[in-house]
Amino acid sequence: MDALFRRLGEPTGESWRIAESDILREWSKSGSAAMDLLLQRGEEALDQGDAAAAIGHLTALTDHAPDFPMGFYTRAAAYASAGQFGPALQDLARTLQLEPRHFPALTQLGAMLEETGETERALEAYRKSLTIHPHQQEAIDGVARLERQQDGTDI
């Protein structure tokens, strides 16, 4: 994984895209077919806009696989889509405790903090995410947007 993370920082070419894909694929493997199925069902429910079903599947996953970061990250997304930011923030914290390099969790944290008006903490989360994966457009845009706000140049 360390080699994949090093490739994320490459400034040009497509190597970082392949590394990103490989990292996300590795992170989605729990080591258990049953747990992988719960993750898949949770993601499908989330994609269909059924946050309650997604939360149900993903809670079963996190209960049975408490050391699987992707379960907590995905449940955080489900909670956020349901407007439940408190539980979402708790799940993002658990994700980052289990995998400190989880750049999607840091970017999601930045977006949630920005939405709740905690711009300094949001900027910090976006910047930390970009130190791990400097090509994330959502984090790049978040930093630019918040820096414009700080400078008073945001229209």
Secondary structure, DSSP 4 states (H G I P E B T S, - for coil): -HHHHHHHT-SSSSHHHHHHHHHHHHHT--S-HHHHHHHHHHHHHHHTT-HHHHHHHHHHHHHH-TT-HHHHHHHHHHHHHTT-HHHHHHHHHHHHHH-TT-HHHHHHHHHHHHHTT-HHHHHHHHHHHHHH-TT-HHHHHHHHHHHHHHHT---
